[in-house]
Amino acid sequence: MLSEAMAALAAAGGTAVVQAAGTDAWTEMRQQVARWFGRGNPQREHAELERLDQTAAELEAARPAEVERVRIRQEAAWQGRIEALLESLEDIERARVVDELRTLLAQQTSHRSVSAGQSGLAVGGDVHVRADHGSAAAVSMGNVTLGNPSQPGPHQD
């Protein structure tokens, strides 16, 4: 049985795999995760690459109504795979492999670029929304408050 910290790390790993799929970070993440699972065995690494490709394909093929369910299922599957690997190791090797996983996840977090799904818009930085000359602007986000624009003056009509 893994400690809570290792289980949380495995969950973070599963989430990172799924979040990277379909983004600019995917190629690098895919290679690193396969190498981490492969542990120097080229055949095992190849098998992991195939599993990672299958994950990306399932996420890409999911219909909009299914995306969240597929993401959750894939995150849980990768968390389980990571936990199984960690549980199979002796304490000393497990500590080394956990450190490798932490490093891999930290690298992915530090190199993560902004991305969005098919119908999304992602912005890395400030967003300024302006409506003028009878136009309208709308932005839908969680926990974001937008103020109303001031009414146009007579010189702006």
Residue pairs with C-beta under 8 A, 6 or more apart in sequence:
1 87
2 10
2 83
2 86
2 87
6 83
6 86
6 94
6 98
7 83
9 82
9 98
9 101
9 102
9 105
10 79
10 80
10 82
10 83
10 86
11 75
11 79
12 105
13 33
13 78
13 79
13 82
13 101
13 104
13 105
14 74
14 75
14 76
14 77
14 78
14 79
14 80
14 81
14 82
15 75
15 79
16 29
16 105
16 108
16 109
17 29
17 33
17 52
17 55
17 74
17 75
17 78
18 55
18 59
18 71
18 74
18 75
18 78
20 26
20 29
20 30
20 108
21 52
21 55
21 56
21 59
21 60
21 74
22 56
22 59
22 60
22 115
22 117
23 113
23 115
24 113
24 115
25 108
25 111
25 112
25 113
25 115
26 56
28 108
28 111
29 108
30 49
30 52
30 53
30 56
31 49
32 104
32 107
32 108
33 48
33 52
33 104
34 45
34 46
34 48
34 49
34 52
35 45
36 97
36 100
36 101
36 104
37 44
37 45
37 48
37 81
37 85
38 44
38 45
38 46
38 48
39 97
51 81
55 74
55 77
55 78
58 70
58 74
59 67
59 70
59 71
59 74
62 69
62 70
64 119
67 117
82 101
85 97
86 94
86 97
86 98
89 97
113 124
114 122
114 123
114 124
115 122
116 122
127 139
129 137
129 139
129 146
130 137
130 149
131 137
131 149
132 149
132 152
132 156
133 152
133 156
137 149
139 146
